[in-house]
């Protein structure tokens, strides 16, 4: 037995098809679908419980505007360019006009006139601001001193 299905069904044809399917499944035709004279209400949510429909079965609401056909445009991804090679530039030697700060040196011992670092170099001055033997300004920070 073969059944021919069309792509377009009328409301009456849909109800008849649902009734036939219910009869084939062993159910009753009246329980499966409403009578053809009754029109299904538009689906609405239950005001007391928004997870349920107010009336079942129902039909979807008609569209607000008619749908229009729009062609789908799928653009291509831009071509990946090769990454330019990294050019390693040689580092410039430090300029003699700009003195570079020295590394912090640990302080060995202090007296009222200044401090000595672990290698024995003397830093003259009181408090956090001192001078080294070359006359550079040095800053004492805790147990370390750094000259600029």
N, C-alpha and C positions, 0 to 999 in steps of 0.2 A: 504494500500500500504506500503510495507516495502522495505527499501533500505539497502543493505549489504555494509558495509565499510570495506575495508582492511587496514591493518596497513602500507602497502607500496603502494604508488601511484607514477606513472610515471609523468613527467612534463605535458604530454598531458592529462593524467587522471585528474590531478589537475585543469587544465584549463577547461576541460569539466565539472568537478564538480562545479567550480566557475560559469560557464555559466548557469548550471541548477539551482543553488541557486539564481542567479540573475533573471532568468525567473520566478521562484516560488515567488520571492519577488515582482514581477511586473516590474522589470527593463528590460533593453535591454541587450542582451548577448554581443554585441560589446562594450558597454560602461563599462562592468564589467571587462573584461579581454582582453589582447592583443591576436592577432591571434596566433595560435600554431606555425607558422613558425618563429615568432619573439621571440628571447631569451631576458629575462629581464636583464638589466644591473646590475652590482654590485653596491650596495648602497655606495654612497659617500656624504660627506657634501658639502653644497653650499659654495663656497669660499667667497661670499659676506655676508652670514648670516649663522653662524655656528649652529643655532638652527633648520635649515631646511635641508632637503635632496636636492641634486642637481637635481635628476630625481626620480619621483615616478610613478608607482610602481617599486620596485627594489628587488633584491634577496640578501641575506646576502653573505658576502665574504666567499670564501672557507677557511677552517682552514689551518693554516700555517703548523702544524704537525698533524698527525692523533691522535685522542684521544685514550687514553689507559685506560683500566679498572683498578681501584685502590680500594682495599678493604678499607672500612671505619673502623678505629679503634677507639673505644670509651672506654677510660680507666675509671676505677672506681675511685671514690674519696677515699682518704685514710681514714681509720677508725679514728674517733675522740676519742682521749684518754681523760680519766677523768683528770681534773686539780688536781694536788696534793694539799692537804690541806695546807693552810698557817700556818706556825708555828710561833707563837708570842714569840719573845725572850724578856726576861725582860731587861729593860734598865739598863745600868751599872751606878753605882754612880760616880759622878765626881771625878777625881783624885785630891788629895790635892796638888800635886806638880804643877799642871797647874791651875793658877787662871782664873776664869771665869769673863768675863766683866760684869759690872753691867748694869742695865737698865739706859737709859738716864734720868737725873733728871732735872727738870726745875730750872733755876737760879732765885733767888729772888732779890739779890742786889749785886753790885760790888763796890770795892774801889781800890785805887792804888796798894794794896798788894795782891789782889785776890778777890774771890767771895764767896757768901753763896747761897746754894740751898734753896728750899722752906721749907725743914725740919730743916734748920739752920746749916747744916754741912758746914765746911769751906774748901775752895779750894785755896791754896796759889800759887801764881805765876802770871806772867803778860802775856797777849796775849792769845793765844789759848791753850798753854801747861801749865797745872797746876798740883799740887800734892794734894792728899787728906790727911786726918789725918793719914792714915796708910802708907803713902809714895808711893802709887800707882800713876802711870802716868794717868792723866785725860786729856781729849780733850774737848775743848769748841767749840760748833757748834751753833752759833746764840744764842738762848735763852735756850739751853740745854747743860749739861755737862755729859760726860760718862767716867767712869774710867775703865782701863784695867788691 
